[in-house]
């Protein structure tokens, strides 16, 4: 029984002695006798979760640009879109094609950004649409 307890406790001992920081070997790349040590940043940033509307807009924007270039394949599920998001993409790409012919690619990209953001914000204004994961 003691043997089993020893083996169960061994990983905790290893981590307590070797997992809590850098090795005891000096890091000679950070400073030299003639220079000051390199400062280490202590600033941390909290991760902000992406809203459903922002995620939708990012996906629709990405795939709309690919579709405008004729560089897409598959269906909406292979793009990671719901059916509703794919409908937004289709509407955005249709409008962008027309703008691209008349005003050029830059104007089409601006239209994609605006319309994707506006349509996705509207879609998720009241939370996630109900009706299943692919609606």
FENPE-V668809 format. One record per pair of residues at least 24 apart in sequence whose ideal C-beta (glycine too) atoms are under 8 Angstrom apart, sorted by the first residue. I is the first residue (numbers start at 0). J is the second residue. Records with the same first field share a line. If there is no record, write none. Layout:
I=J + J
//
This chain:
50=123
51=123 + 126 + 127
52=116 + 119 + 120 + 122 + 123 + 124
53=119
55=84 + 87 + 115 + 119 + 122 + 123
56=115 + 116 + 119 + 120
58=84
59=84 + 87 + 88 + 91 + 115 + 118 + 119
60=111 + 112 + 115 + 116
62=88
63=88 + 91 + 92 + 95 + 111 + 115
64=108 + 111
66=92
67=92 + 95 + 96 + 99 + 107 + 111
76=133
81=128 + 132 + 133 + 134
82=133 + 134
83=122 + 128 + 134
84=119 + 122
87=115 + 118 + 119 + 122
88=115
90=114 + 118
91=115 + 118
//
